[in-house]
């Protein structure tokens, strides 16, 4: 079953438009993560 899922994902990534979609989604998710991470930082101790 795992091999079948892996093969399906590999097949999906073979198409260039799908690769671009995945890159865009990853960049967007990472930027949202960075925004959340940056907004919850505590002020430095003095």
N, C-alpha and C positions, 0 to 999 in steps of 0.2 A: 504493500500500500504506500509506504514512504517513497519507494522508487517511482511509483506512478505519479505521485504528487510532485516530486522533484522534476520528473520529465515534463510534466504539464507546465510547470513554472519556467523551466529552461526553454520550452517551445514558445511560451508567451514572450520571453525576453528576446527571442531571435528577431522579432519585428522591430525595426528602428523607432516607429512611432510609440510603441509600448515602452521602449527604453527611455525615450524622452519623457513620457508620462511619469515613469518611476523616478527619474532624476528630479523632475519638478516637485513631485510629492515629497520626496526626501528632503529637498532644500526647504520647502515650506514647513514641514514638520520640525526640522532642525531650528529654523528661525523662530518658530513659536516656542520651542523649548528654551532657546536662548533668552527670549523676552520674559518668559515665566521665571527662569533662573535669575535673571538680572533684577526683576521687580521684587523678588522676595529676599534679597540680601539685607542683612542687618547692617546698620551704620557701624563704622569702625569704633572700637573702644579707645578711649583716650587715657 
